[in-house]
Amino acid sequence: MPSTQLAIIGAGPGGYTAAFRAADLGLTVTLIDENPSLGGTCLNRGCIPSKALLHAAMVIREAADAKAMGLEFAAPSLDVDKLRAWKDGIVTRLTTGLAQLAKARNVTLIRGRAKFLNPKQLEIRNPDGTMQLLATDKVIIATGARPAALPFLPPSPLVWDSTTALSLPCVPASLLIIGGGYIGLELGTVYAALGSKVTVVEALPSLLSSADKDLADIVTRRLRRTFSKILCGTRVNAAEECAEGIRVTFQDDKGQTSQETFANILSCVGRVPDTTGLGLETTSIVVTDKGTIDVDAQRRTREHDIFAIGDITAGPMLAHKASSEAKVAADAAADYGTSFEPKAIPCVVFTDPELAWCGVTEQEARAKGLDITVSKFPWGASGRAMTLGRADGMTKVIADTRTGRILGVGIAGIHAGELIAQGALAIETGMKAQDLELTIQPHPTLSETLMETAEGLFSHPIHIIKEKS
């Protein structure tokens, strides 16, 4: 029976990062995944292809918005096959690069589905149905998550999940997106730009409820112009295929029902940890009632030599969280002292405008009874935002009233995903708001809004008049 010092189940951002880190630390590493290419959902069917399509959507929107500057372009001519090939080409180049990095590090790759026979032995089902056994000293589980399913949706090619939508099978005349979270809104942004009439239905009273409402409202206002309809406080009770497409029954928060027919439905109601068929019952690993694997600060499970990282552990389901946990788990597997204790994990919604935040939100801070001071800077006072034709933004800083330490940062606006890293750095390093105020930002840039927001905490912002409390 072949053996390895460290087996890693799952080759997404967490899995391959752990493999490369462990190999660099001198361990013999075997990386196991069902897919023919590395990168997992994020690279193959998630983060990267969605951002490629979102960039195409942005080009379409910017061309249309340029009319206000006196620049008019002809309506874009869409070649779906060419757009799909461009998107797929990016994925191929990145996955090919990962394979080369794995080879250079002597990481053994096995394609198949692994499950535990016991804590030190894995059974791997190969794509052809054959089995092989692998003995291992230690294991890192990085199997990620899968889309949550709605039982009332019919099994129809007209009903998509995010994977199908990102394969760009067509641009439907009308598209219903069930779920007003970041995945649904990002994909809705893409399909609306490509020409679909997009309707979003969300059971909660507002979109993007994890973020502060004042920031989410900025995004929602523009999305109401982008989408055909946004139905908050509304549920889908039933859906059936008909001659015209999919007929859907809605029920609003007052109990009133209505029906509408769509060419396609995209279900985006969240993701669930993927621990199915792993044979965890043959180990001492504890799975919580939320389906996540219980781990300590080293990402170690109740089974001492087995670790878990990424979406199968508690916390936000984000690729950068998984890759950060991966380094900790790999270090721990190599017997280095380490722990996963981030003060801020940034979240980004790549809609138009983007929404990003890190640390505590204002609503979280208020709920916890923290003594905070909040400063907001509207982008209508930003010269750079105005030159971009995008003054529809806001930067927000939340600080501890007593110490001045920055506890949270939120940004709604174009390029918010690039700007939020400065906020994450400030929180992670324990910066005080005055440190951010005194950090000289280049002019004219959107990053100046962080400096000016910090100035607002001291009641003397330069480019706005702060209301007296």
C-alpha positions, 0 to 999 in steps of 0.5 A, spaced: 500 500 500 502 506 498 503 511 503 504 519 504 506 523 510 500 528 509 494 527 505 489 533 503 482 531 500 480 537 496 484 541 491 481 548 492 484 554 494 485 551 501 487 544 499 492 546 494 495 552 498 496 547 504 499 542 499 504 547 496 506 550 503 507 543 506 511 541 501 515 547 502 516 545 509 519 538 507 513 533 507 511 528 502 504 530 500 498 527 496 493 531 494 486 528 492 480 531 488 475 528 484 476 534 478 481 533 473 484 540 474 486 543 481 483 550 484 476 547 486 469 551 485 473 557 486 477 557 480 473 552 476 466 554 477 466 560 482 470 566 484 475 566 477 469 565 472 464 570 475 469 575 476 471 574 468 464 575 466 463 581 471 468 584 468 465 583 461 459 586 464 462 592 467 465 594 460 458 594 457 455 598 463 461 603 462 460 604 455 453 606 456 455 610 462 460 614 457 454 617 454 454 622 460 461 624 458 459 626 451 462 619 448 457 615 445 458 607 442 454 603 438 450 597 442 455 592 443 454 585 439 454 579 443 458 573 441 456 568 447 461 563 444 467 567 444 465 570 451 465 563 454 471 561 451 475 567 453 472 566 460 474 558 460 481 560 457 483 564 463 481 558 468 485 553 463 491 558 464 490 558 472 489 551 473 495 549 468 499 553 472 497 550 479 499 543 476 506 546 474 507 548 481 504 542 484 509 538 479 515 542 481 514 541 488 513 534 487 506 533 490 503 527 488 496 528 485 490 523 485 484 524 481 478 521 485 473 521 491 477 519 498 473 517 504 476 514 511 477 507 513 480 509 519 484 515 521 490 513 518 488 510 511 484 512 506 480 509 500 480 513 494 474 511 488 478 513 481 473 516 476 473 509 472 470 506 478 476 502 481 479 503 488 486 504 491 488 505 498 493 510 501 496 510 508 497 517 511 500 519 517 496 526 517 490 528 513 487 535 511 480 535 509 478 541 504 472 539 501 469 545 501 461 546 500 456 545 495 450 549 493 444 548 497 438 545 494 430 547 494 426 541 494 420 544 490 424 546 484 423 541 478 428 537 475 429 541 469 434 544 464 431 551 465 433 551 473 440 553 474 445 553 480 451 557 480 455 552 476 450 552 470 450 559 470 457 560 470 458 556 464 454 561 460 449 556 456 445 562 453 442 569 455 435 568 457 430 573 455 428 573 463 431 570 469 429 569 476 434 569 481 432 566 488 436 569 493 439 576 494 446 574 497 452 575 493 452 570 489 445 571 486 446 579 485 453 578 482 450 573 477 444 577 476 449 583 474 452 579 469 446 577 466 442 583 466 448 586 462 448 581 457 441 582 456 436 578 460 430 581 464 433 579 471 428 579 477 431 577 484 426 574 490 429 575 497 425 572 503 429 577 508 426 584 508 432 587 504 438 585 500 445 583 503 443 583 510 450 581 513 452 588 511 450 594 514 444 597 511 446 604 509 452 601 505 447 595 502 442 600 500 447 604 496 448 597 492 440 596 492 439 603 489 443 602 483 441 594 482 434 597 482 435 600 475 439 594 473 434 589 474 427 588 472 425 587 479 427 586 486 422 582 491 424 583 498 420 579 503 418 574 498 418 567 498 417 562 492 412 557 494 412 553 488 415 552 481 413 548 475 415 547 467 410 550 462 410 551 455 413 558 456 418 556 461 418 556 468 411 558 472 413 561 479 408 562 485 410 568 489 408 569 496 409 576 500 410 577 507 403 579 507 401 572 505 398 575 498 400 570 492 402 571 485 404 568 479 409 569 473 413 565 468 420 566 466 425 563 461 430 560 466 431 560 474 437 561 478 437 558 485 442 561 489 440 560 496 447 559 499 452 553 500 452 547 505 459 544 507 460 538 503 462 532 508 458 527 504 461 520 504 467 522 507 467 516 512 468 521 518 464 516 522 470 512 522 474 517 526 473 521 532 471 528 528 465 532 531 460 535 526 456 540 528 449 541 528 450 546 522 454 541 518 461 544 519 467 540 522 469 542 529 476 545 529 481 548 534 486 554 533 490 550 529 485 547 525 486 540 528 479 536 529 478 532 535 482 526 531 489 529 533 492 528 526 486 530 522 485 537 520 479 541 517 479 548 513 475 552 509 468 552 507 467 545 512 469 549 518 465 555 521 466 562 519 465 565 512 465 561 506 471 565 502 477 562 498 481 567 502 479 564 509 480 557 506 487 559 504 489 562 510 487 557 514 491 552 509 497 555 511 496 554 519 494 547 518 500 545 514 504 548 519 501 545 524 502 538 520 509 539 520 509 541 527 510 548 527 507 552 533 501 556 529 494 558 530 488 561 526 486 568 529 485 573 524 482 580 527 478 581 520 476 577 514 474 582 509 468 580 505 467 583 498 460 583 493 462 584 486 456 587 484 456 594 481 457 598 485 462 593 489 460 592 497 466 590 502 467 590 509 471 587 514 472 587 522 465 588 526 459 592 522 456 597 525 449 593 526 454 587 530 457 592 534 450 595 536 448 588 538 454 587 542 453 593 546 460 596 544 462 603 545 463 605 538 464 612 534 462 611 527 464 616 521 462 616 514 464 619 508 460 620 502 463 619 495 460 625 492 465 629 496 471 625 492 474 628 486 476 622 484 470 618 484 467 624 480 472 624 475 470 616 474 463 618 474 461 614 480 460 618 486 455 613 488 459 611 494 461 611 501 466 609 506 465 608 513 470 607 519 468 604 526 472 605 532 472 604 539 470 610 543 475 610 548 481 607 545 480 610 538 482 603 535 479 601 528 474 595 529 471 595 522 471 598 515 465 598 510 466 601 503 460 601 498 463 604 491 466 602 485 473 598 486 471 597 494 474 590 493 481 593 492 480 598 497 478 594 503 485 591 504 487 597 507 481 597 512 483 589 514 491 591 515 488 597 519 484 592 524 489 586 523 495 591 526 491 594 531 491 601 528 488 607 531 483 611 527 488 617 528 494 612 525 489 612 518 488 619 519 495 621 519 497 616 513 498 620 507 494 617 501 495 619 494 491 624 490 486 624 487 485 617 489 479 613 492 483 611 497 483 618 500 476 617 502 479 612 508 483 618 510 478 623 510 473 618 514 478 617 519 478 625 520 471 625 521 472 621 527 475 627 530 470 632 527 474 635 523 474 632 516 476 637 510 471 636 504 465 635 508 461 639 514 460 634 519 453 635 523 454 637 530 451 631 535 
